[in-house]
Amino acid sequence: MKHFFNRRETIVTEALDGLLLTSSAGRLARLDTFPEIKVILRADWDKSKVAIISGGGAGHEPSHAGFVGKGMLTAAVSGEIFASPSVDAVLTAIRAVTGPKGVLLVVKNYTGDRLNFGLAAEKARAEGFAVEMVIVADDIAIPGINQPRGVAGTLFVHKIAGYHAESGADLKTVAAQAAAAAADIVSLGMSLSTCSVPGQAHEDRLGADEGELGLGIHGEPGVERIALQPVADLVATMTNRLAAKIEEAGDYGLLINNLGAVPPLEMGVIANAVLSSPLAGRVRLVIGPGPMMTALNMNGFSLSLIRLDAAREAALKAAVEPHAWVPATERHEIAIVAAPRVSARDAAMPASDDSRNRRLVNALCAHLISLESELNRLDNRVGDGDTGSTVATGARSILSRIDTLPLKDPAATMASVGEILSTSMGGSSGVLLSIFFTAASKAMAEKADFAAALLAGLDRMTFYGGASVGDRTMVDALAPALAALASGNVAAAAKAAAAGAESTKAMRKAKAGRASYVGEKDLEGVPDPGAVAVANAFEVAATLT
């Protein structure tokens, strides 16, 4: 699997420096122990309050350094990818940020983190520092295990501990609030792929139609493999298991966490499924969806719940400096606003008949339909082979609704044609012609000059479409034809359209449309099919005038 990095040995330090370089000046800093000891800390820290330190292996970005800042962590200690930081690194962080009020260490329940943070805490205490440690073990994936893993629910503890520390509470209070919160958190994750470590060979253990439920944040296997299912079913499995682990009464905060590679579109679908499930009735606050405790590029997500009380709710809702924290929002129903209704004045004109206009519309549409195969043949040479079908579809749609057109009113008829083409013709041609007729209708309604109205439509069509004469599009036939029509001579307009379409044969390079992706050799001697359609339409109009 491909990754963006320079050397495996420097990926973590370079990533941390990237964070520092893109953070607001004066907000974050690193100790000069880089790269052996990687500690990111608040640049404005004055040691007047309880310090909060967390950390662990890299690969969980934005955790942990991304949560350093006022209201959350004072410092974060990073190891290499998925490797706990050393005792010396943790001890260095403690020495750097701990003042008279002491420090709280927030540790995820993995053996390496417990041991390294634990020994550092003991050494720091021996040096005279006031140190407390809270271990987060929120994962419910493995039933009956003595040491559940610490996963994304750890972020709740960062936020709550940071809030109380920032409020000026003493170490005992901060530690007690953090420990109580940690005891009331449950989390569960699932993924459709394993993660890939930069610089290491990758082998996905999952089949094309498999996912894993109950996996950790280091790429370790999940508790069970499950068949790929609709999101609603996957979420139902997860929310049912989470619901079984929480108390029967009370409100909860929900963290919807992206494990690294789920596109925002799909995270939105996941969020909708979770907040449409029976569990949603227990949720009061929502954090996410967003990548907050990731596992490199794992294509998965996790859900975490924390039981709320007034203090925790206030802590989770409080504004903080780190941008990686997604602000909590109260669960709410979708707001629906009535769309504007079309007034009677703006409604479509009633149907009316005019034998001359009906004959013209019938003849134009029938002729364009008859050209379907020929235009497709031309477009196969210079485009994607569907110009004839697209034009014919639009023509058929107009014919099928001809009895609903206000044929006595040319301006209203053009508006109706524009509306029909916008919904039925498809492709860029449908949109361009809809713009053409819609703009022409508006101009015609303001001044009864048919040729000027069509020129106004052309102006709007070329403005939005970007094509002009010489770009090898339908404009090469339409523009000269409408210029000639301004004199009132339809035959001259037809002749100009035919000459314009013929001129596209010699244009070796298209500057707009699908033909712009085609090589010069393939374009040579082939007219633009859109221009040919326009020329044929003017030819029919000339014969009926």
C-alpha positions as CSV (number, residue, x, y, z in Angstrom):
1,M,0.0,0.0,0.0
2,K,1.3,3.5,-0.9
3,H,2.0,6.2,1.7
4,F,3.3,9.7,1.7
5,F,6.5,9.8,3.7
6,N,10.2,10.3,3.4
7,R,11.8,7.8,5.8
8,R,10.1,5.5,8.2
9,E,12.6,6.5,10.9
10,T,11.5,10.2,10.7
11,I,7.8,10.0,9.9
12,V,6.6,10.7,13.5
13,T,8.9,13.7,14.1
14,E,8.2,15.2,10.8
15,A,4.5,14.8,11.3
16,L,4.7,16.5,14.8
17,D,6.7,19.3,13.3
18,G,4.0,19.7,10.6
19,L,1.5,20.1,13.4
20,L,3.6,22.8,15.1
21,L,4.2,24.7,11.9
22,T,0.5,24.8,11.0
23,S,-0.7,25.7,14.5
24,S,-1.2,29.3,15.5
25,A,2.1,31.0,16.5
26,G,2.7,30.9,20.2
27,R,0.2,28.2,20.9
28,L,2.3,25.0,20.9
29,A,6.0,24.1,21.3
30,R,8.2,21.0,21.6
31,L,11.0,20.3,24.0
32,D,14.5,20.4,22.7
33,T,14.9,16.7,23.4
34,F,13.6,16.0,19.8
35,P,13.8,13.5,18.2
36,E,14.6,11.0,20.9
37,I,12.0,12.4,23.3
38,K,9.0,13.7,21.6
39,V,7.0,16.0,23.8
40,I,4.5,18.6,22.5
41,L,3.3,21.2,25.1
42,R,1.5,24.4,25.5
43,A,3.8,27.3,24.7
44,D,1.8,29.6,27.1
45,W,1.9,27.2,30.1
46,D,2.8,28.9,33.4
47,K,2.5,25.9,35.8
48,S,-0.1,27.7,37.9
49,K,-2.8,25.0,37.5
50,V,-2.9,21.2,37.5
51,A,-1.2,19.9,34.4
52,I,-2.8,17.1,32.2
53,I,-0.5,14.8,30.3
54,S,-1.5,12.0,28.0
55,G,0.2,10.2,25.1
56,G,1.0,6.9,23.6
57,G,2.2,5.5,20.2
58,A,1.9,7.6,17.1
59,G,-0.6,6.7,14.4
60,H,-3.7,7.9,16.2
61,E,-3.6,11.4,14.9
62,P,-4.9,14.0,15.8
63,S,-4.5,12.2,19.2
64,H,-2.6,13.0,21.2
65,A,-0.7,16.1,20.3
66,G,-3.7,17.6,18.5
67,F,-5.5,17.9,21.8
68,V,-2.8,20.0,23.5
69,G,-4.1,23.4,24.3
70,K,-6.1,25.5,26.7
71,G,-9.0,23.5,28.1
72,M,-7.5,20.1,27.3
73,L,-4.0,18.6,27.5
74,T,-1.0,20.5,28.8
75,A,1.4,18.1,27.1
76,A,1.4,15.0,24.9
77,V,4.2,12.4,24.8
78,S,4.6,10.5,21.6
79,G,6.2,7.2,20.9
80,E,6.9,5.7,17.4
81,I,4.0,4.3,15.4
82,F,1.9,2.1,17.8
83,A,4.7,2.1,20.3
84,S,4.5,3.5,23.8
85,P,6.8,6.4,24.7
86,S,9.7,5.5,27.0
87,V,9.8,6.1,30.7
88,D,12.3,8.9,30.2
89,A,10.1,10.6,27.7
90,V,7.1,10.6,30.1
91,L,9.3,11.7,33.0
92,T,10.7,14.5,30.9
93,A,7.2,15.7,30.1
94,I,6.2,15.6,33.8
95,R,9.3,17.7,34.8
96,A,8.6,20.2,32.0
97,V,5.0,21.1,32.9
98,T,4.3,20.2,36.5
99,G,4.0,23.0,39.0
100,P,3.0,23.2,42.6
101,K,-0.6,21.9,41.9
102,G,0.7,18.7,40.4
103,V,-0.1,16.6,37.3
104,L,-2.6,14.1,36.1
105,L,-1.6,11.4,33.7
106,V,-4.4,10.0,31.4
107,V,-3.3,6.6,30.1
108,K,-5.0,4.2,27.8
109,N,-5.2,0.6,29.1
110,Y,-2.4,-1.0,27.1
111,T,0.4,-2.8,28.9
112,G,3.2,-0.7,27.4
113,D,1.5,2.6,28.3
114,R,0.6,1.4,31.8
115,L,4.2,0.4,32.5
116,N,6.0,3.3,31.0
117,F,3.6,6.0,32.4
118,G,3.4,4.1,35.7
119,L,7.2,3.9,36.3
120,A,7.6,7.6,35.2
121,A,4.9,8.5,37.7
122,E,6.8,6.7,40.5
123,K,10.1,8.3,39.6
124,A,8.4,11.7,39.5
125,R,6.8,11.2,42.9
126,A,10.3,10.3,44.2
127,E,11.5,13.6,42.9
128,G,8.8,15.4,44.8
129,F,6.2,16.0,42.2
130,A,2.5,15.5,42.9
131,V,1.3,12.9,40.4
132,E,-1.9,11.1,39.8
133,M,-2.8,8.6,37.1
134,V,-6.1,7.6,35.6
135,I,-6.3,4.5,33.3
136,V,-9.1,4.4,30.7
137,A,-10.4,1.0,29.8
138,D,-13.5,1.7,27.7
139,D,-13.5,-1.0,25.1
140,I,-16.4,-3.5,25.5
141,A,-15.4,-5.7,22.6
142,I,-14.1,-8.7,24.6
143,P,-16.6,-10.0,27.2
144,G,-15.2,-10.8,30.6
145,I,-11.7,-9.6,30.0
146,N,-9.9,-8.3,33.1
147,Q,-8.0,-5.5,31.3
148,P,-10.3,-3.9,28.6
149,R,-8.4,-1.7,26.1
150,G,-8.4,2.1,26.2
151,V,-9.7,3.5,23.0
152,A,-11.5,6.6,21.7
153,G,-13.5,7.1,24.9
154,T,-10.2,8.4,26.4
155,L,-11.0,11.7,24.7
156,F,-13.9,12.2,27.0
157,V,-11.4,12.0,29.9
158,H,-9.0,14.4,28.3
159,K,-11.9,16.9,27.9
160,I,-13.3,16.5,31.4
161,A,-9.9,16.6,33.1
162,G,-8.8,19.5,31.1
163,Y,-12.0,21.4,31.9
164,H,-11.6,21.0,35.7
165,A,-7.9,21.8,35.6
166,E,-8.5,24.9,33.6
167,S,-11.2,25.9,36.1
168,G,-8.6,25.9,38.8
169,A,-9.5,22.7,40.7
170,D,-6.9,20.9,42.8
171,L,-5.2,17.6,41.7
172,K,-7.4,15.5,43.9
173,T,-10.6,16.9,42.4
174,V,-9.3,16.7,38.8
175,A,-8.2,13.1,39.3
176,A,-11.5,12.1,40.9
177,Q,-13.5,13.7,38.1
178,A,-11.4,11.9,35.5
179,A,-11.5,8.5,37.2
180,A,-15.3,8.7,37.7
181,A,-15.7,9.6,34.0
182,A,-13.4,6.8,32.9
183,A,-15.6,4.3,34.8
184,D,-18.7,5.5,32.9
185,I,-17.5,5.2,29.3
186,V,-18.1,2.3,26.9
187,S,-16.7,2.1,23.3
188,L,-17.0,-0.3,20.4
189,G,-15.3,-0.2,17.0
190,M,-15.6,-1.9,13.6
191,S,-13.7,-1.7,10.4
192,L,-13.9,-2.9,6.8
193,S,-10.1,-3.1,6.5
194,T,-6.9,-3.4,8.4
195,C,-4.6,-0.5,8.7
196,S,-1.3,-0.2,6.8
197,V,1.9,1.0,8.6
198,P,4.2,3.1,6.4
199,G,7.3,1.3,5.4
200,Q,5.9,-2.1,6.2
201,A,4.4,-4.8,4.0
202,H,0.6,-4.8,4.2
203,E,-1.7,-7.7,4.0
204,D,-5.4,-7.3,4.5
205,R,-6.8,-10.2,6.4
206,L,-10.4,-9.5,5.5
207,G,-12.2,-10.7,2.5
208,A,-14.0,-8.5,0.0
209,D,-17.4,-9.0,1.8
210,E,-16.1,-9.1,5.4
211,G,-15.7,-6.6,8.2
212,E,-14.4,-6.9,11.7
213,L,-16.3,-6.0,14.9
214,G,-14.6,-5.1,18.2
215,L,-11.1,-4.2,17.0
216,G,-8.6,-1.9,18.8
217,I,-6.7,1.1,17.5
218,H,-3.4,-0.6,16.6
219,G,-4.5,-2.9,13.8
220,E,-5.0,-5.9,16.0
221,P,-7.7,-8.3,14.9
222,G,-11.3,-7.7,15.9
223,V,-13.2,-10.0,18.2
224,E,-15.3,-11.4,15.3
225,R,-15.6,-11.1,11.5
226,I,-19.0,-10.1,10.2
227,A,-20.5,-10.1,6.7
228,L,-20.7,-6.8,4.9
229,Q,-24.1,-5.4,5.4
230,P,-26.0,-2.1,5.0
231,V,-24.8,0.5,7.5
232,A,-28.1,0.5,9.4
233,D,-27.6,-3.2,10.2
234,L,-24.0,-2.8,11.2
235,V,-24.8,0.1,13.4
236,A,-27.7,-1.8,14.9
237,T,-25.3,-4.6,16.0
238,M,-23.0,-2.0,17.6
239,T,-25.7,0.1,19.3
240,N,-27.4,-3.0,20.7
241,R,-24.1,-4.2,22.3
242,L,-23.4,-0.7,23.7
243,A,-26.9,-0.3,25.0
244,A,-26.5,-3.6,27.0
245,K,-23.6,-2.1,28.8
246,I,-25.1,1.2,30.0
247,E,-27.5,2.0,32.8
248,E,-31.2,1.8,32.1
249,A,-31.8,5.5,33.0
250,G,-29.9,8.7,32.4
251,D,-28.6,10.7,29.4
252,Y,-25.3,10.0,27.5
253,G,-22.8,11.8,25.5
254,L,-21.9,10.1,22.1
255,L,-18.6,10.3,20.3
256,I,-18.7,9.2,16.6
257,N,-15.1,8.6,15.7
258,N,-13.5,8.0,12.3
259,L,-10.7,5.4,12.6
260,G,-8.9,7.1,9.7
261,A,-10.1,6.4,6.2
262,V,-13.9,6.6,6.1
263,P,-14.9,9.4,3.7
264,P,-16.9,12.2,5.2
265,L,-19.9,11.2,3.1
266,E,-20.0,7.7,4.6
267,M,-19.4,9.1,8.1
268,G,-22.5,11.2,7.6
269,V,-24.4,8.0,6.7
270,I,-23.1,6.4,9.9
271,A,-24.0,9.3,12.0
272,N,-27.6,9.3,10.6
273,A,-27.9,5.6,11.3
274,V,-26.7,5.9,14.9
275,L,-28.9,8.9,15.6
276,S,-31.9,7.1,14.0
277,S,-31.4,4.0,16.1
278,P,-33.2,3.2,19.4
279,L,-30.0,4.2,21.2
280,A,-30.5,7.8,20.1
281,G,-33.2,8.3,22.7
282,R,-30.5,8.0,25.4
283,V,-28.1,10.5,23.7
284,R,-28.1,14.1,24.8
285,L,-24.8,15.3,23.5
286,V,-23.1,14.4,20.2
287,I,-19.4,14.9,19.4
288,G,-18.4,14.2,15.8
289,P,-18.4,12.6,13.4
290,G,-14.7,13.1,12.9
291,P,-11.3,11.6,13.0
292,M,-10.2,12.0,16.6
293,M,-8.6,8.8,17.7
294,T,-7.5,7.1,14.5
295,A,-5.6,3.9,13.6
296,L,-3.6,5.2,10.6
297,N,-5.7,4.5,7.5
298,M,-8.2,2.1,9.0
299,N,-11.5,2.1,7.1
300,G,-13.6,1.9,10.2
301,F,-15.3,3.9,13.0
302,S,-16.0,3.6,16.6
303,L,-18.8,4.7,18.9
304,S,-18.2,5.8,22.5
305,L,-20.8,6.7,25.2
306,I,-20.3,8.4,28.5
307,R,-23.0,8.8,31.2
308,L,-23.7,12.5,31.7
309,D,-24.3,14.6,34.8
310,A,-24.4,18.4,35.0
311,A,-20.7,18.7,35.6
312,R,-19.7,16.4,32.7
313,E,-22.2,18.1,30.3
314,A,-20.7,21.5,31.2
315,A,-17.2,20.1,30.7
316,L,-17.9,18.5,27.3
317,K,-19.7,21.6,26.0
318,A,-17.0,24.1,27.1
319,A,-15.0,25.7,24.4
320,V,-11.4,24.7,24.0
321,E,-8.3,25.9,22.1
322,P,-7.4,22.7,20.2
323,H,-9.1,22.5,16.8
324,A,-9.0,18.7,16.8
325,W,-11.8,18.6,19.3
326,V,-15.2,18.6,17.6
327,P,-17.5,20.8,19.6
328,A,-20.4,19.0,21.3
329,T,-23.9,19.6,20.1
330,E,-27.2,18.7,21.7
331,R,-29.0,15.9,19.9
332,H,-31.9,17.4,18.0
333,E,-34.4,16.7,15.3
334,I,-33.8,17.8,11.7
335,A,-35.1,21.3,11.1
336,I,-37.3,21.5,8.0
337,V,-38.0,24.8,6.3
338,A,-40.8,25.2,3.7
339,A,-39.5,25.7,0.2
340,P,-40.7,28.7,-1.7
341,R,-44.0,28.1,-3.5
342,V,-44.4,29.2,-7.0
343,S,-46.9,32.0,-7.1
344,A,-49.8,32.2,-9.6
345,R,-47.9,35.0,-11.4
346,D,-44.8,32.8,-11.8
347,A,-46.6,29.6,-12.7
348,A,-46.3,28.1,-16.1
349,M,-48.5,29.7,-18.8
350,P,-51.6,27.8,-19.7
351,A,-51.5,25.7,-22.9
352,S,-52.5,27.5,-26.1
353,D,-52.3,26.5,-29.7
354,D,-50.8,28.2,-32.8
355,S,-50.8,26.1,-36.0
356,R,-47.6,27.8,-37.4
357,N,-45.6,27.4,-34.2
358,R,-46.9,23.8,-33.7
359,R,-45.8,22.8,-37.2
360,L,-42.4,24.3,-36.6
361,V,-41.9,22.6,-33.3
362,N,-43.1,19.3,-34.7
363,A,-40.8,19.5,-37.8
364,L,-37.7,20.5,-35.8
365,C,-38.1,17.8,-33.2
366,A,-38.9,15.1,-35.8
367,H,-35.9,16.0,-37.8
368,L,-33.6,16.0,-34.8
369,I,-34.9,12.6,-33.8
370,S,-34.2,11.3,-37.3
371,L,-30.5,12.4,-36.9
372,E,-30.0,10.3,-33.8
373,S,-27.8,7.6,-35.4
374,E,-25.8,9.9,-37.5
375,L,-25.0,12.3,-34.7
376,N,-24.0,9.4,-32.5
377,R,-21.8,8.1,-35.3
378,L,-20.1,11.5,-35.5
379,D,-19.8,11.7,-31.7
380,N,-18.2,8.3,-31.6
381,R,-15.3,9.8,-33.5
382,V,-14.9,13.0,-31.4
383,G,-16.6,12.4,-28.1
384,D,-18.4,9.8,-26.1
385,G,-20.9,8.7,-28.7
386,D,-24.2,10.0,-27.2
387,T,-24.9,13.4,-28.8
388,G,-27.6,12.0,-31.1
389,S,-29.3,10.1,-28.3
390,T,-29.1,13.2,-26.0
391,V,-30.6,15.5,-28.7
392,A,-33.3,13.0,-29.6
393,T,-34.3,12.5,-26.0
394,G,-34.8,16.2,-25.6
395,A,-36.8,16.4,-28.8
396,R,-39.0,13.5,-27.8
397,S,-39.7,15.1,-24.5
398,I,-40.8,18.3,-26.2
399,L,-43.0,16.4,-28.6
400,S,-44.6,14.4,-25.8
401,R,-45.6,17.7,-24.1
402,I,-46.5,19.8,-27.1
403,D,-50.1,19.9,-26.1
404,T,-49.1,21.6,-22.8
405,L,-47.1,24.3,-24.4
406,P,-48.3,28.0,-24.6
407,L,-47.7,28.0,-28.4
408,K,-49.4,31.4,-29.0
409,D,-46.8,33.0,-26.7
410,P,-43.2,32.6,-28.1
411,A,-41.6,33.8,-24.8
412,A,-43.6,31.5,-22.7
413,T,-43.0,28.6,-25.1
414,M,-39.2,29.1,-24.9
415,A,-39.5,29.1,-21.1
416,S,-41.4,25.8,-21.2
417,V,-38.9,24.3,-23.6
418,G,-36.0,25.4,-21.3
419,E,-37.8,23.7,-18.3
420,I,-38.4,20.5,-20.3
421,L,-34.8,20.2,-21.5
422,S,-33.4,20.9,-18.0
423,T,-35.1,17.8,-16.6
424,S,-35.2,15.4,-19.6
425,M,-32.2,16.0,-21.9
426,G,-29.3,15.3,-19.6
427,G,-25.6,15.9,-20.1
428,S,-24.0,19.3,-20.6
429,S,-26.0,19.9,-23.8
430,G,-29.3,19.7,-21.9
431,V,-28.2,22.3,-19.4
432,L,-26.7,24.6,-22.0
433,L,-29.8,24.6,-24.2
434,S,-32.0,25.0,-21.1
435,I,-30.0,28.1,-20.2
436,F,-30.3,29.3,-23.8
437,F,-34.1,29.0,-24.0
438,T,-34.6,30.3,-20.4
439,A,-32.5,33.4,-21.0
440,A,-34.1,34.0,-24.4
441,S,-37.5,33.7,-22.9
442,K,-36.7,36.4,-20.4
443,A,-35.3,38.7,-23.1
444,M,-38.3,38.1,-25.3
445,A,-40.7,38.9,-22.5
446,E,-39.0,42.3,-22.0
447,K,-38.8,43.2,-25.7
448,A,-40.7,41.4,-28.5
449,D,-37.6,40.9,-30.7
450,F,-37.2,37.2,-31.5
451,A,-33.6,37.4,-33.0
452,A,-32.4,39.7,-30.2
453,A,-33.9,37.3,-27.6
454,L,-32.1,34.4,-29.1
455,L,-28.8,36.3,-29.1
456,A,-29.4,37.1,-25.4
457,G,-29.8,33.4,-24.8
458,L,-26.6,32.7,-26.7
459,D,-24.8,35.3,-24.5
460,R,-25.9,33.5,-21.3
461,M,-25.2,30.1,-22.7
462,T,-21.6,31.0,-23.6
463,F,-21.1,32.9,-20.4
464,Y,-21.9,29.8,-18.3
465,G,-20.6,27.2,-20.7
466,G,-17.3,29.0,-21.5
467,A,-17.3,28.1,-25.2
468,S,-16.9,30.6,-28.0
469,V,-16.6,30.6,-31.8
470,G,-13.5,28.5,-32.8
471,D,-13.7,26.1,-29.8
472,R,-15.3,23.4,-31.9
473,T,-18.8,23.2,-30.3
474,M,-22.4,23.9,-31.3
475,V,-21.6,27.6,-30.8
476,D,-19.6,27.6,-34.1
477,A,-22.9,27.1,-35.9
478,L,-25.3,28.8,-33.5
479,A,-23.4,32.2,-33.2
480,P,-23.1,33.0,-36.9
481,A,-26.7,31.8,-37.5
482,L,-28.2,34.1,-34.9
483,A,-26.0,37.0,-36.2
484,A,-27.5,36.4,-39.6
485,L,-31.0,36.0,-38.2
486,A,-30.8,39.6,-36.8
487,S,-31.4,40.8,-40.3
488,G,-34.7,38.8,-40.4
489,N,-33.5,36.3,-43.1
490,V,-34.0,32.8,-41.9
491,A,-32.4,31.3,-45.1
492,A,-29.3,33.4,-44.4
493,A,-29.2,32.1,-40.9
494,A,-29.4,28.5,-42.1
495,K,-26.6,29.1,-44.6
496,A,-24.4,30.6,-41.9
497,A,-25.2,27.7,-39.5
498,A,-24.2,25.2,-42.2
499,A,-20.9,27.1,-42.9
500,G,-20.2,27.2,-39.2
501,A,-20.7,23.5,-38.7
502,E,-18.6,22.8,-41.8
503,S,-15.8,24.9,-40.3
504,T,-15.4,22.6,-37.4
505,K,-14.0,19.9,-39.7
506,A,-10.8,21.9,-40.0
507,M,-10.5,22.7,-36.3
508,R,-7.6,20.4,-35.2
509,K,-8.1,21.2,-31.5
510,A,-11.3,21.4,-29.4
511,K,-11.2,23.8,-26.5
512,A,-14.4,22.8,-24.8
513,G,-16.6,19.7,-24.4
514,R,-15.7,16.1,-24.5
515,A,-13.8,16.6,-27.8
516,S,-11.2,18.6,-25.9
517,Y,-9.9,15.3,-24.5
518,V,-9.5,13.8,-28.0
519,G,-6.3,13.9,-30.0
520,E,-5.9,16.0,-33.2
521,K,-5.8,13.1,-35.5
522,D,-9.1,11.8,-34.3
523,L,-10.8,15.2,-34.9
524,E,-9.4,15.8,-38.4
525,G,-12.2,16.1,-41.0
526,V,-15.0,15.3,-38.6
527,P,-17.6,18.0,-37.9
528,D,-18.8,18.8,-34.3
529,P,-22.0,16.8,-33.9
530,G,-23.6,19.6,-31.8
531,A,-22.9,22.1,-34.6
532,V,-24.3,19.7,-37.1
533,A,-27.5,19.4,-35.1
534,V,-27.8,23.2,-35.0
535,A,-27.3,23.5,-38.7
536,N,-30.0,21.0,-39.4
537,A,-32.4,22.8,-37.1
538,F,-31.9,26.0,-39.0
539,E,-32.3,24.2,-42.3
540,V,-35.7,22.9,-41.2
541,A,-36.7,26.3,-40.0
542,A,-35.8,27.9,-43.3
543,T,-37.9,25.4,-45.3
544,L,-41.0,26.3,-43.2
545,T,-40.6,30.1,-43.3
